[in-house]
Amino acid sequence: MRHALLLATLIIAPAAIAREPADTHTWPERRHAELAGHYSGTIRESRQTGKACEYLHAELDLRYAGKGKDARRDYSLVLTCPADPAWTPRQLRSGWWVDKIGDSCLILSPGAGHPTDRNPDKLYGFRIDKDGRTFRQDGEGCEAVNERDGPAILTRQPAGEDAG
């Protein structure tokens, strides 16, 4: 009887492991430090839909310090409106994290005092390309694709360069 149980366990265990889905999460926690750097490009401000400053120029600095779950992840984001030189630039600072929604999604949390219309935890969401050089905006939290986000892309800048 004991041998039968052992044999059944040996047959069932590999089959159960084989059914587990492969992890498609391109940016697991152990890789978050690789995302630290300076990114430049365009962000869509959904609160400005149809207005001159719907698409803003963005300079994003991601910082990562520490290890694992105790690591500090913060950002600085400077937004300007090329379509309206009188528009006052905004600088936002807060935290970021990577969520597995479909695949890897970089989430920027709103800073203190920033208005949030939908989700108070998610200001902007970006799909991260496989090498971490490009972020494509995907709504506030990569949960509902908005076709208007299309041209909203941030690209990693080489160290020491400013594409501004």
WOFENCOR-V137750 format. One record per residue. N is the residue number from 1. PHI is phi in whole degrees, 0 to 359 (NA if undefined). Layout:
n = {N:N}
phi = {PHI:PHI}
//
This chain:
n = {1:2:3:4:5:6:7:8:9:10:11:12:13:14:15:16:17:18:19:20:21:22:23:24:25:26:27:28:29:30:31:32:33:34:35:36:37:38:39:40:41:42:43:44:45:46:47:48:49:50:51:52:53:54:55:56:57:58:59:60:61:62:63:64:65:66:67:68:69:70:71:72:73:74:75:76:77:78:79:80:81:82:83:84:85:86:87:88:89:90:91:92:93:94:95:96:97:98:99:100:101:102:103:104:105:106:107:108:109:110:111:112:113:114:115:116:117:118:119:120:121:122:123:124:125:126:127:128:129:130:131:132:133:134:135:136:137:138:139:140:141:142:143:144:145:146:147:148:149:150:151:152:153:154:155:156:157:158:159:160:161:162:163:164}
phi = {NA:297:293:295:296:298:297:298:296:293:280:285:303:297:295:294:295:297:279:294:291:292:284:263:285:291:241:293:309:295:255:301:300:294:278:300:156:252:234:222:161:237:237:267:261:298:289:249:309:82:256:301:256:292:251:247:282:231:239:245:246:259:238:217:220:102:219:57:294:272:294:264:239:224:221:230:230:250:245:229:245:300:284:217:301:279:293:284:301:243:238:244:221:187:254:222:206:247:247:261:236:78:224:285:229:279:248:260:281:292:278:302:84:276:290:235:276:246:251:292:261:232:271:224:233:226:285:263:290:299:260:76:266:225:243:250:298:219:65:282:217:60:254:217:297:241:300:287:286:326:279:275:226:247:240:295:260:302:305:86:246:233:277:316}
//
